[in-house]
Amino acid sequence: MSKFGQELIESAKEALAIAEGDAKPARAFSAEAPDVAAIRKKLGLSQDRFARRFGLSPATVRDWEQGRRQPDAPARNLLRVIEYAPETVERAVARAAAR
């Protein structure tokens, strides 16, 4: 068997051990969901205005804030960018809408 094949089998065994709770992963990544309400309030926007300004659904923003749904990975990243550079996101959304 090739070296790659052996490494692949070892990786699969390690993944199974982690999944069964017999081993701990070497690294774990956790992307906490940003506090949507705090970001929105910092910008002084209502839920509807926040949603419109950044190309989001008002219902989605409401669901995130009320804990009924959690933003997926791309949405979490967008929210982080909105938090740190809202003008940039607003310009990008406006430019895309103008096309």
N, C-alpha and C positions, 0 to 999 in steps of 0.2 A: 504494500500500500504506500502511496505517496505521502510525503511529509504533510502536505496540505490536507489530505484525507484524514490522517491521524489527528491533526489539529482540529479539524471539523468535528470529528467524533468526540474528542475531549471537550470541546465547547458545548456540544449537545448534552453530554453527561453533566457538565457543570450547570447548564441551564435547568436541567431536570432536577438536580439537587437543590438549586435555589427555589424553584417552583414548589417543590415538596417540603421546603422549610428545613432541609438538612444542611444547607450552606447559606452563607450571606454573600450578597453581591460585592464585588470589589469596589464598585462605585454605584451610587444611586443619585439620580437627578430628580429634583422636585421643583416644578415651576408653580409657585403659589399664584393664585388668581389675584390680580390687582384689585384694590378696593375701588370699584367703579363709582360708587356714590361720592367718595372722597375726591376722586379725580374731577368728577363733574362739578361738585360744589366749589372746588378750588378755582375752577374756571368761571364760576358764577352763572351756570347754565341750568335751565330746567331739563328734565329728562328728554322732552321732545326736541328742544333746541340742540342739546348735546348729540342726540341721534342724528338729526338732520345735518348738523355741521360736519359730522365725521362719517356720514354715509352708512349709518346703522339703523336698524329698525327700532322704533320707540318701544315696541313690545319686548324686544330682546333686551334692551337696556333695563326695562322694568323687571324682567325675569332675573337678570343678573343681580340687580340690586336687592331684590326680595329673596334671593337664594333659591329660586325655583330651578334655575339652570346655572351652569358654570361655563365661562368662556372656554372655547377649545384653544389649542396651542396658537394658531394664527391670531385669534382674537385677543389672547393674552398679550401677544407681542405688539399688536396694534395699540392696545390700551397702554402699554408701557411707553410706546413712542408718543402717544397723545399726552401722557403724563409729563414727559420731559421736553417735547417739542410740538406742542399743539398747533402752532402756526404752520409748521412744515406739513403736517397731515392735512390741515385745512386747505392749504394751497394745492396739494396733490389731489385731493378729492374734488376741489373746484375745477382744476384743470381737466381731470378725467370726465367730469360732467359736461364741460364745454365742448368736448369732441363730438 
